[in-house]
Amino acid sequence: MQDIDVLIVGAGPAGSTLSHFLLKEGIDHLLIDKASFPRDKICGDGITVDVINVLKRIDPELPLKFAKTSDILPSWGLSLNGPKGQNLRVDLKGELPIAPFFTARRIDLDQFLLNELSTQEHFFTECSLTRLERNEKGIRASLSHKGESKSVQCKIVIGAEGEKPIVTKLLGLDHYREREHLMAAIRIYHENVKGFHPNNHLEFFFDKNLLPGYFWAFPLSNNQANVGLGMVSAHISKNKINLKKVFEEVKVSNPWIKPMFEEAITLETTKGWGLPNMTKKRLIAGDNYALIGDAGGFIEPLTGKGIGPGMMSARIVSEHILEALTKKEYNLIRYHDHMYRYYNREIKIGYTLQKSFNYNWILNPFINVLNWAPILKYGKDKMVRDFSNWI
Ligand SMILES: Cc1cc2nc3c(=O)[nH]c(=O)nc-3n(C[C@H](O)[C@H](O)[C@H](O)COP(=O)(O)OP(=O)(O)OC[C@H]3O[C@@H](n4cnc5c(N)ncnc54)[C@H](O)[C@@H]3O)c2cc1C
């Protein structure tokens, strides 16, 4: 049986980022994933500035290397399209040294992060976690690696397995999946979508038939686009909404979306996935364990952004793992407090706006006020200041 300090379950952005930080500290660990890589993950493929910040902390050269990778598209702005056709557009080209957003198919982003791990010896693919047992030395994990059973003994296990919880289940903990704090979204890759801004803006559409959800169209390399829509699960089940049907209806009925798709080609069947929101305070750490990324429910409630928070949670937990191993005290509860302190503001604002966007009569004036020239200028200047600090 292999003896290690840390077992990371899941090699998405959260798990692979943690592996980077543990390698930097020389912490003995194993990163496992049940998939074989490169692998797809249903996502909007929108990369936000917090991702760039974490890449920089892994290695100051990494953001530039990432930006130069083929198939990764810099995006210099975003646009909010209101139910009445109001358009709020922010373009930051020329204001920052590197684009504040990117789009990268997850098959490319996740592989980029894994390729950058300086050693692959501690990374097992096609390796599923099947059992966790507490013992006097910490936790013994049973794995199925390419069909063979294995066990590892570790001091700390990190759940980075995404939206479908396994670590919490196997440890007998509550894994919280209330519909009020969960979103569902679908993604369909398209080709030849027209009307994107030349600086590759991320386009968000708030259609009155979709509220409190939204439709997105993000440009990708090779004239392709990531298109989808997301909504709070409680609303979907209460109103018996079929996301795929609504998506097709909005695509041909919304006067601002329709022209974009007149010559578009659908590249895949509709694919859906869940998004656990950070609006519910869950217990994400305790004796010998912590949960990061989607496994900990770290998706921002308004935009559905989870890659940046997932990578940030990995960075933050790495500090607490180092402390735990140094002190030989393996309770990681301070990581729990740290994360909720760190995201306190984002949770409050995101949740309030998510709830407000239930109503047309709030959303319409909200977008109009934001679009008022002095407020737009203030907002843009603030974005430039904040983003400059991050990149
Ligand atoms: C439709 C949609 C659109 C989205 N759009 C965006 C967006 O534009 N921008 C953004 O920032 N976020 C977006 N998100 C959220 C984002 O996809 C997630 O927050 C992000 O993938 C979380 O990363 P993670 O590493 O925590 O988990 P994941 O990326 O889900 O990775 C988890 C890994 O764990 C592995 N695993 C699972 N179970 C086991 C097991 N038993 N044993 C071993 N390995 C296991 C899986 O194979 C997987 O590789 C979107 C989500 C959806 C559903």
The ligand as an ORCA input file, in Angstrom:
! r2SCAN-3c Opt
* xyz 0 1
  C     -23.041     24.439    -18.878
  C     -22.019     25.036    -17.943
  C     -21.392     26.226    -18.289
  C     -20.386     26.745    -17.460
  N     -19.711     27.860    -17.881
  C     -18.666     28.328    -17.164
  C     -17.869     29.394    -17.663
  O     -18.069     29.890    -18.772
  N     -16.853     29.849    -16.876
  C     -16.579     29.301    -15.653
  O     -15.665     29.779    -14.973
  N     -17.312     28.254    -15.179
  C     -18.316     27.729    -15.909
  N     -19.024     26.637    -15.463
  C     -18.614     26.001    -14.198
  C     -17.355     25.142    -14.412
  O     -17.534     24.228    -15.473
  C     -17.006     24.371    -13.121
  O     -17.109     25.254    -12.036
  C     -15.608     23.784    -13.168
  O     -15.518     22.736    -14.097
  C     -15.210     23.250    -11.774
  O     -13.948     22.604    -11.845
  P     -13.611     21.407    -10.862
  O     -12.171     21.120    -11.054
  O     -14.107     21.708     -9.502
  O     -14.502     20.169    -11.368
  P     -14.551     19.428    -12.769
  O     -14.052     20.288    -13.842
  O     -15.931     18.890    -12.878
  O     -13.534     18.214    -12.600
  C     -13.806     17.144    -11.729
  C     -12.981     15.931    -12.144
  O     -13.178     14.900    -11.172
  C     -13.224     13.652    -11.822
  N     -13.940     12.676    -10.958
  C     -15.252     12.649    -10.659
  N     -15.528     11.609     -9.851
  C     -14.378     10.950     -9.642
  C     -14.019      9.772     -8.908
  N     -14.909      9.040     -8.233
  N     -12.729      9.371     -8.907
  C     -11.797     10.065     -9.611
  N     -12.078     11.181    -10.337
  C     -13.350     11.629    -10.353
  C     -13.942     13.954    -13.131
  O     -13.624     12.994    -14.139
  C     -13.400     15.356    -13.489
  O     -12.289     15.295    -14.368
  C     -20.041     26.098    -16.256
  C     -20.710     24.903    -15.889
  C     -21.668     24.375    -16.721
  C     -22.336     23.092    -16.333
*
